[in-house]
Amino acid sequence: MTLKLVIGNKNYSSWSMRPWLALRATNIPFEEVFISLYTGAADKQRILDFSRAGKVPVLVDGEVTVWDSLAIIEYVAERFPEKRLWPEHPAHRAHARSVSAEMHSGFAALRNECGMNLHRPIRGVRLSADACANIARVQEIWAECRGRYGQSGPFLFGAFSAADAMFAPVVHRFRTYDIEVTKQTREYMETMMTLPAFAEWTKAGLAETIVIEKFETL
């Protein structure tokens, strides 16, 4: 049975992007179900019909329903171990899970002040000290991972992994808000932006015409 992934707007939904990218980049077949966010009660009910949490993304695998981006990625990694979404070495895998969980639970200031919006004209904004600290921490994580594992490939842990999927929306945030970054950070961003699955999501997001006003004020 084909997996079914329920997602929101590709232009805005950073949480939807993460498991979508994990699936697409590793060639795991799935059916995409798009439900626009913040467009009224009918679409909200459609989401609730998949998950009582009322949020996207949601993964449906037969009788199994998984919600929350990181939980979906963990489920898929167990369901398709041959895709190696996590590094094989236990220590490397622990490191990848740690930085992914940090991305999942942290960086609130960066999220709030630099919301994902692929249509947004590239320009900087005045950021808080907390957001700047978040940016510095992301770059620290990327630099450490590339320093340790870069000899085996261009992604955070050499080959593409769940950690890259978890940090993918940050690449768009750094780009659209014209964040000043290091050369090493820029090189990693370019690696991600040339990943076919990343480029596919970006193209589709830019083609969307639905405008959500609450996300257009930044």
C-alpha positions as CSV (number, residue, x, y, z in Angstrom):
1,M,0.0,0.0,0.0
2,T,1.4,3.4,-1.0
3,L,2.1,5.9,1.8
4,K,-0.1,9.0,1.8
5,L,1.5,12.3,3.0
6,V,-0.8,15.1,3.9
7,I,0.9,18.5,3.5
8,G,0.1,22.2,3.5
9,N,1.2,25.0,1.2
10,K,4.7,24.4,-0.2
11,N,5.3,28.1,-0.3
12,Y,4.8,28.4,3.5
13,S,4.7,25.1,5.3
14,S,8.2,24.4,6.6
15,W,7.0,21.4,8.7
16,S,5.4,19.8,5.6
17,M,8.7,20.2,3.7
18,R,10.7,18.1,6.1
19,P,9.1,14.7,5.7
20,W,8.2,15.3,2.0
21,L,11.9,15.9,1.3
22,A,13.0,12.9,3.3
23,L,10.6,10.7,1.2
24,R,11.3,12.3,-2.2
25,A,15.1,12.5,-1.9
26,T,15.3,8.8,-1.0
27,N,12.8,7.7,-3.7
28,I,10.2,6.3,-1.3
29,P,6.9,6.2,-3.2
30,F,4.0,8.2,-1.7
31,E,0.8,9.9,-2.6
32,E,0.7,13.6,-1.9
33,V,-2.5,15.1,-0.4
34,F,-2.5,18.9,-0.4
35,I,-4.7,20.9,2.0
36,S,-4.3,24.6,2.0
37,L,-3.8,26.2,5.4
38,Y,-5.9,29.0,6.9
39,T,-8.5,29.0,4.1
40,G,-11.6,28.2,6.2
41,A,-13.5,25.6,8.1
42,A,-13.8,23.1,5.3
43,D,-10.0,22.7,4.8
44,K,-9.5,22.7,8.6
45,Q,-12.0,19.8,8.8
46,R,-10.2,17.9,6.1
47,I,-7.0,18.1,8.2
48,L,-8.9,17.0,11.3
49,D,-10.3,14.0,9.4
50,F,-6.7,12.8,9.0
51,S,-5.5,13.8,12.5
52,R,-7.2,15.1,15.5
53,A,-4.1,17.2,16.1
54,G,-5.4,19.4,13.3
55,K,-2.0,20.1,11.8
56,V,0.0,19.0,8.9
57,P,2.0,17.0,8.0
58,V,0.3,13.7,8.5
59,L,1.5,10.3,7.2
60,V,-1.0,7.6,6.6
61,D,0.3,4.0,6.0
62,G,-2.7,1.8,5.9
63,E,-4.1,1.6,9.4
64,V,-1.2,3.6,10.8
65,T,-1.4,7.4,11.1
66,V,1.7,9.4,12.1
67,W,1.7,13.1,12.7
68,D,4.5,15.5,13.5
69,S,7.4,15.9,11.1
70,L,10.1,14.2,13.1
71,A,7.8,11.3,14.1
72,I,7.0,10.8,10.5
73,I,10.7,10.7,9.5
74,E,11.5,8.3,12.3
75,Y,8.6,6.0,11.2
76,V,9.7,6.1,7.6
77,A,13.3,5.3,8.6
78,E,12.1,2.2,10.4
79,R,9.7,1.2,7.6
80,F,12.4,1.5,5.0
81,P,15.8,0.8,6.7
82,E,17.5,0.2,3.3
83,K,17.1,3.9,2.5
84,R,19.4,4.8,5.4
85,L,17.7,8.0,6.5
86,W,19.9,7.9,9.6
87,P,23.7,7.3,9.5
88,E,24.6,3.7,10.0
89,H,27.3,4.2,12.7
90,P,25.7,4.4,16.1
91,A,27.7,7.5,17.2
92,H,27.0,9.3,14.0
93,R,23.3,8.4,14.2
94,A,23.1,9.7,17.7
95,H,24.7,13.0,16.5
96,A,22.2,13.2,13.6
97,R,19.2,12.6,15.9
98,S,20.5,15.1,18.4
99,V,20.8,18.0,15.9
100,S,17.5,17.0,14.3
101,A,15.7,17.1,17.6
102,E,17.4,20.4,18.4
103,M,16.0,21.8,15.2
104,H,12.6,20.3,16.0
105,S,12.3,21.8,19.4
106,G,14.3,25.0,19.2
107,F,15.1,28.1,17.2
108,A,11.8,29.8,18.0
109,A,13.1,33.3,17.4
110,L,14.4,32.4,13.9
111,R,11.1,30.8,13.1
112,N,9.0,33.7,14.3
113,E,11.1,36.4,12.7
114,C,12.0,34.7,9.4
115,G,8.9,32.7,8.5
116,M,9.2,30.5,5.4
117,N,7.8,32.2,2.3
118,L,9.4,31.3,-1.0
119,H,7.6,34.1,-2.9
120,R,9.1,36.7,-0.6
121,P,11.5,39.2,-2.3
122,I,15.0,38.6,-1.0
123,R,15.8,41.3,1.6
124,G,17.0,41.5,5.1
125,V,15.1,42.5,8.2
126,R,16.2,43.7,11.6
127,L,16.5,40.7,13.8
128,S,16.5,40.3,17.5
129,A,19.5,39.1,19.5
130,D,17.8,35.8,20.0
131,A,17.3,35.3,16.3
132,C,20.9,36.2,15.6
133,A,22.0,33.6,18.3
134,N,19.8,31.0,16.5
135,I,21.5,31.8,13.2
136,A,24.9,31.4,14.8
137,R,23.9,28.1,16.4
138,V,22.6,26.7,13.1
139,Q,25.9,27.6,11.4
140,E,27.8,26.1,14.2
141,I,25.9,22.8,13.8
142,W,26.4,22.7,10.1
143,A,30.1,23.5,10.4
144,E,30.7,20.8,13.0
145,C,28.8,18.2,11.0
146,R,30.6,19.1,7.7
147,G,33.9,19.1,9.6
148,R,33.4,15.6,11.0
149,Y,31.6,13.9,8.1
150,G,32.4,16.0,5.0
151,Q,34.9,13.6,3.7
152,S,32.2,11.1,2.8
153,G,29.8,13.4,1.0
154,P,28.5,17.0,0.6
155,F,25.6,16.8,3.1
156,L,25.7,17.2,6.9
157,F,26.5,13.5,7.5
158,G,28.1,12.8,4.2
159,A,25.2,11.2,2.4
160,F,21.8,12.8,2.5
161,S,20.0,12.0,5.7
162,A,17.0,12.9,7.9
163,A,19.2,15.7,9.4
164,D,19.3,17.5,6.0
165,A,15.6,17.2,5.7
166,M,15.0,18.7,9.1
167,F,17.3,21.7,8.4
168,A,16.0,22.2,4.8
169,P,13.6,25.0,5.5
170,V,16.4,27.0,7.2
171,V,18.2,27.1,3.8
172,H,15.2,29.0,2.4
173,R,15.0,31.3,5.4
174,F,18.7,32.2,5.1
175,R,18.2,32.8,1.4
176,T,15.0,34.9,1.4
177,Y,16.0,37.0,4.4
178,D,19.4,37.6,3.0
179,I,21.2,36.3,6.1
180,E,24.9,36.9,6.2
181,V,26.6,33.5,6.4
182,T,30.0,32.0,6.3
183,K,31.5,30.5,3.1
184,Q,31.1,27.0,4.5
185,T,27.4,27.7,5.2
186,R,26.9,29.0,1.7
187,E,28.5,25.9,0.2
188,Y,26.1,23.7,2.2
189,M,23.1,25.8,1.1
190,E,24.1,25.4,-2.5
191,T,24.4,21.6,-2.0
192,M,20.8,21.6,-0.7
193,M,19.4,23.9,-3.3
194,T,20.8,21.7,-6.1
195,L,19.3,18.5,-4.6
196,P,16.6,17.5,-7.1
197,A,14.0,17.0,-4.4
198,F,14.7,20.3,-2.9
199,A,14.5,22.0,-6.3
200,E,11.2,20.2,-7.0
201,W,9.6,21.5,-3.8
202,T,10.9,25.0,-4.4
203,K,9.6,25.1,-8.0
204,A,6.1,23.9,-6.8
205,G,6.1,26.4,-4.0
206,L,6.9,29.3,-6.3
207,A,4.1,28.2,-8.7
208,E,1.5,28.4,-5.9
209,T,-0.9,31.3,-6.2
210,I,-2.6,31.1,-2.8
211,V,-1.7,34.0,-0.5
212,I,-1.9,33.7,3.3
213,E,-1.9,37.2,4.5
214,K,-0.7,36.4,8.1
215,F,2.6,35.1,6.5
216,E,3.1,38.1,4.2
217,T,3.8,40.7,6.9
218,L,7.4,39.8,7.5
